[in-house]
Amino acid sequence: MKRRYSLLACAAFALLFIAASASAEPAYVGPKKCKKCHSKQYKSWEASRMAHAFELLKPGERAEQKEAAGLDPDKDYSADSECLGCHVVGYKKPGGYGSGGDKDETLVGVGCEMCHGPGGDFLRDDRHSAKNREFKSADLVQFGFISKPSEEQCVKCHNEKSPFFKEFNFEERKDQGTHEHFPLKYEH
């Protein structure tokens, strides 16, 4: 009888573990993981306004615009939770900026995963990697990959909550400020 309860307890624990693992949010991995295969896109992004979005939170940056928006231009906003969600990758989410660990400095700015989804589940050797060149983007959607970012994603930050908000027209702006789109060596 004791053995039966032990087996039931083990089975229940295993089911809870599987359920918790399945419902867990995928982790952010940072743009350097994307750079391995998408170096041209990475280099283009690195020079973009999105890549440097975190810098805007520092004292003295865009002082005139901050004053016009009613913000203190000398204040350091780089630890302000109201701002960080739109200026870093995956703020306070698994593997994201502020989630613990030492990779925060690689997650500053609006990186790849802010548009293409957290890579923890799709940037794996058996899925989206140089080791598996046969993968198709459509197959990665089930793991959280977003091939073409949507207006819904953009307006999470480009909205009236931002002190610098200007009308946001997705169709006009979707290819501005991110990265240049280069032909891929291996079509996926």
C-alpha positions in Angstrom: 0.0 0.0 0.0 2.8 2.4 0.9 4.5 1.7 -2.5 1.2 2.5 -4.3 1.0 5.9 -2.6 4.7 6.5 -3.5 4.0 5.7 -7.1 0.9 7.9 -7.2 2.8 10.8 -5.6 5.6 10.4 -8.1 3.2 10.3 -11.0 1.4 13.4 -9.7 4.7 15.2 -9.3 5.7 14.3 -12.8 2.4 15.6 -14.2 2.8 18.8 -12.3 6.4 19.2 -13.6 5.3 18.6 -17.2 2.4 21.0 -16.9 4.6 23.7 -15.4 7.2 23.2 -18.0 4.7 23.4 -20.8 3.1 26.6 -19.5 6.4 28.4 -18.7 7.2 31.4 -20.8 10.1 30.9 -23.2 13.3 32.6 -22.1 15.0 35.5 -23.9 18.4 34.7 -25.2 19.7 38.1 -26.4 20.6 39.5 -29.9 24.1 38.0 -29.9 22.5 34.6 -30.3 20.8 35.8 -33.5 24.0 37.4 -34.8 25.6 34.0 -35.2 23.5 33.4 -38.4 22.1 36.9 -39.2 25.3 39.0 -39.0 24.2 41.4 -41.7 20.8 42.1 -40.0 22.6 42.4 -36.7 25.1 44.9 -38.0 22.3 46.9 -39.6 20.2 46.7 -36.3 23.3 47.7 -34.2 23.3 51.1 -36.0 19.6 51.6 -35.6 17.6 53.8 -33.2 16.0 50.7 -31.8 19.4 49.3 -30.7 20.2 52.5 -28.8 16.8 53.0 -27.2 18.2 52.4 -23.7 20.6 55.3 -24.2 17.6 57.7 -24.3 17.0 56.9 -20.6 20.3 58.4 -19.5 20.7 61.9 -18.0 21.3 64.6 -20.6 20.2 62.5 -23.6 17.6 64.3 -25.7 17.4 67.0 -23.1 15.2 69.4 -25.2 12.7 66.6 -26.0 12.6 65.5 -22.4 11.9 69.1 -21.2 9.2 69.5 -23.9 7.6 66.3 -22.6 7.6 67.5 -19.0 10.5 65.2 -18.0 13.6 66.1 -16.0 16.4 66.0 -18.6 19.0 65.5 -15.8 17.2 62.5 -14.3 18.5 59.0 -14.9 15.5 56.9 -16.1 17.6 53.8 -16.8 16.2 52.1 -13.7 12.6 53.3 -14.1 10.3 50.4 -14.5 7.8 52.6 -16.3 10.4 53.1 -19.1 12.4 49.8 -19.2 9.7 47.7 -20.7 10.1 49.6 -24.0 13.8 50.2 -23.9 15.3 46.7 -23.1 14.6 43.1 -24.2 12.1 41.1 -22.1 12.0 43.3 -19.0 11.5 41.1 -15.9 10.6 38.0 -18.0 12.5 34.7 -18.0 16.0 35.4 -19.4 15.1 39.0 -20.0 16.6 42.2 -18.7 16.3 42.5 -14.9 15.4 38.8 -14.5 18.6 38.1 -12.6 21.9 36.9 -14.0 24.7 38.9 -15.5 23.6 39.4 -19.1 21.6 42.6 -18.7 24.1 44.7 -20.7 23.5 42.5 -23.7 19.7 43.1 -23.5 19.7 46.9 -23.6 17.9 48.5 -26.5 15.0 47.1 -28.5 16.6 43.8 -29.8 15.5 41.0 -32.1 13.3 39.3 -29.7 11.1 42.3 -29.0 9.9 41.9 -32.6 10.5 38.2 -33.3 9.6 36.7 -29.9 11.7 35.2 -27.1 14.1 32.8 -28.6 14.5 30.3 -25.8 12.2 27.8 -27.5 12.9 28.3 -31.2 16.6 29.2 -31.2 17.7 25.6 -30.5 20.1 23.3 -32.5 17.2 21.1 -33.5 15.0 24.0 -34.7 16.3 27.4 -35.8 20.1 27.1 -36.1 23.0 26.6 -38.5 23.0 22.9 -37.5 19.4 22.6 -38.9 19.3 24.5 -42.2 16.2 22.7 -43.3 13.9 24.4 -40.9 11.0 26.6 -42.1 9.9 29.7 -40.3 6.3 28.5 -40.4 7.3 25.5 -38.4 8.8 27.7 -35.7 5.6 29.7 -35.0 4.5 27.0 -32.6 7.6 27.7 -30.5 6.9 31.5 -30.4 8.7 32.7 -33.5 7.3 35.8 -35.2 8.4 36.1 -38.8 6.8 39.4 -39.6 6.1 41.7 -36.6 2.6 43.1 -36.3 1.1 46.5 -35.4 -0.1 45.0 -32.2 3.5 44.4 -31.1 4.7 47.9 -32.0 1.9 49.7 -30.3 2.8 48.1 -27.0 5.4 50.9 -26.8 4.5 53.3 -29.6 1.4 54.6 -27.8 0.0 57.4 -25.7 1.7 56.2 -22.5 5.0 57.3 -24.0 5.9 60.9 -23.2 7.3 61.1 -26.8 4.3 59.7 -28.6 3.6 60.9 -32.1 0.9 59.3 -34.2 2.1 55.9 -35.1 1.3 54.6 -38.6 2.4 51.0 -38.7 2.3 50.7 -42.5 4.6 53.7 -42.9 6.9 52.9 -40.0 7.2 49.1 -40.0 10.5 49.1 -41.9 12.0 52.2 -40.3 14.3 52.0 -37.3 14.7 48.3 -37.1 17.2 46.7 -39.5 17.7 46.3 -43.2 16.2 43.1 -44.6 18.8 41.1 -46.5 18.3 38.0 -48.6 18.9 34.9 -46.5 21.7 32.5 -47.4 19.3 29.6 -46.5 15.7 30.4 -47.3 13.4 29.6 -44.4 
